[in-house]
Amino acid sequence: MNDLEQAIEFRQEFFEYGVFVINGSELFDKMDDYAEWCRTTDANTKEETVNLNWVITDAFFAVDDDRIVGIIDFRHTLNDFLKALGHCGYSVRPSERRKGFATEMLWQLLEVAQKTGMNELYLSVERKNEPSVKTIIRNGGVYERSFEIDGEQADIYRIALSE
């Protein structure tokens, strides 16, 4: 709750740029009540309280100079729905793109995932999203397969976490 004003301003910037889906935001783009979003996001971090249709997930804001510049989530497991989407999603606010934040966010998330004992992470990306493809490849992503989602071509990449 300490990040209320920053978080609302972060979300609003996406909307002002005409972006209404904030990947990795745990549905922050769909919820108007920040306190409720905090409660549901916190509930999804614990096996006892995770939404029955979801999986245990951690969400992190990326902060630079006391300003939220991005958000990333980490799904500890994949259910049938998430198998096509992967272990994480991320977004960088429009005014802060092309500054390396996504690459750094994903790199730090890989450390988090490795500490949980995971050996690999799967990520999906729409093929036309070249900046995100480059972010994944910079972090060791190797192409696995392609699929179609909402009429768009997408690819799954695998990042090995163990050496």
Beta strands, then each sheet from edge to edge (+ up, - down):
strand 1: 57-64
strand 2: 67-75
strand 3: 88-92
strand 4: 120-126
strand 5: 142-149
strand 6: 152-160
sheet 1: 1+ 2- 3+
sheet 2: 4+ 6- 5+
end
